Amino acid sequence: MNLKTDAEGYLLEPDDWNDDVARELAGREGVELSEEHWAAIRFMRDYLRQHRIAPDVRHVMKHLRDECGAGRNRVFELFPYGYVQQACKIAGMKRPRAWSTG
């Protein structure tokens, strides 16, 4: 798959994202996507569509708790190299500039 990404592997155009792109980006990160991964990713994509900004990790944590009964640290178990490094990348977000959440 020929994806247009920056030097760190983030999509240059978040609108180019789809499920196949997510699978490709996840594979590059060594992440096998489960239903919980998809719950987080779809929430992140919906949030991006509504607010035109990537959600803060605390919103994803709350969503996983409410929808999946997940514990507070589940997002970091799903994306062990961090929220910004893996979750945002796989969800097709541009790299957040000033976050220290992962």
C-alpha positions as CSV (number, residue, x, y, z in Angstrom):
1,M,0.0,0.0,0.0
2,N,1.4,3.4,-1.0
3,L,0.5,5.7,1.9
4,K,1.5,9.4,2.0
5,T,3.1,9.7,5.5
6,D,5.6,12.0,7.2
7,A,9.0,10.8,8.2
8,E,7.6,9.2,11.4
9,G,4.8,7.3,9.6
10,Y,1.8,9.6,10.4
11,L,-0.7,10.2,7.5
12,L,-0.2,13.5,5.8
13,E,-3.9,13.7,5.0
14,P,-6.2,12.2,7.7
15,D,-9.1,12.1,5.1
16,D,-7.1,9.4,3.3
17,W,-7.8,7.1,6.2
18,N,-10.0,4.0,6.0
19,D,-10.0,0.5,7.7
20,D,-7.5,-0.9,5.3
21,V,-5.1,2.0,6.0
22,A,-5.6,1.3,9.7
23,R,-4.7,-2.3,9.2
24,E,-1.6,-1.3,7.2
25,L,-0.4,1.2,9.8
26,A,-1.1,-1.2,12.7
27,G,1.0,-3.9,10.9
28,R,3.8,-1.4,10.6
29,E,3.6,-0.9,14.4
30,G,3.3,-4.6,15.1
31,V,-0.2,-4.2,16.5
32,E,-2.9,-6.8,15.7
33,L,-6.2,-5.0,15.8
34,S,-8.8,-6.4,18.2
35,E,-12.4,-5.2,18.8
36,E,-11.1,-3.0,21.6
37,H,-8.6,-1.4,19.3
38,W,-11.4,-0.7,16.8
39,A,-13.6,0.7,19.5
40,A,-10.8,3.2,20.4
41,I,-9.9,3.9,16.7
42,R,-13.5,4.5,15.7
43,F,-14.1,6.8,18.6
44,M,-11.0,8.8,17.7
45,R,-12.1,9.1,14.1
46,D,-15.6,10.2,15.1
47,Y,-14.1,12.8,17.5
48,L,-11.8,14.1,14.7
49,R,-14.7,14.4,12.4
50,Q,-16.7,16.4,14.9
51,H,-14.0,18.6,16.4
52,R,-11.3,18.6,13.7
53,I,-8.7,17.7,16.3
54,A,-7.4,14.5,17.8
55,P,-9.0,13.6,21.1
56,D,-7.0,13.8,24.2
57,V,-6.1,10.3,25.6
58,R,-8.5,10.9,28.6
59,H,-11.5,10.9,26.3
60,V,-10.4,7.6,24.7
61,M,-9.9,6.1,28.2
62,K,-13.4,7.2,29.2
63,H,-14.9,5.8,26.0
64,L,-13.2,2.4,26.5
65,R,-14.4,2.3,30.1
66,D,-18.0,3.1,29.1
67,E,-18.2,0.9,26.0
68,C,-15.9,-2.0,26.9
69,G,-15.7,-1.9,30.7
70,A,-11.9,-1.3,30.3
71,G,-9.7,-0.2,33.1
72,R,-7.9,3.2,33.1
73,N,-4.7,1.9,31.6
74,R,-6.3,-0.3,28.9
75,V,-5.4,2.2,26.1
76,F,-1.7,1.8,27.0
77,E,-2.1,-2.0,27.0
78,L,-3.7,-1.8,23.5
79,F,-1.0,0.6,22.3
80,P,2.1,-0.2,24.3
81,Y,4.3,2.3,22.6
82,G,2.0,5.1,23.6
83,Y,-1.2,6.9,22.6
84,V,0.5,9.4,20.3
85,Q,3.1,7.0,18.9
86,Q,0.6,4.2,18.0
87,A,-3.1,5.0,18.6
88,C,-3.0,8.4,16.9
89,K,-0.9,7.0,14.0
90,I,-3.1,4.0,13.4
91,A,-6.2,6.1,13.6
92,G,-4.8,8.3,10.8
93,M,-4.2,11.5,12.9
94,K,-1.5,14.0,12.1
95,R,1.2,13.9,14.7
96,P,0.0,16.0,17.7
97,R,2.6,18.7,18.3
98,A,2.6,19.5,22.0
99,W,1.2,16.4,23.7
100,S,3.0,14.4,26.4
101,T,0.4,11.7,26.5
102,G,2.4,8.9,25.0
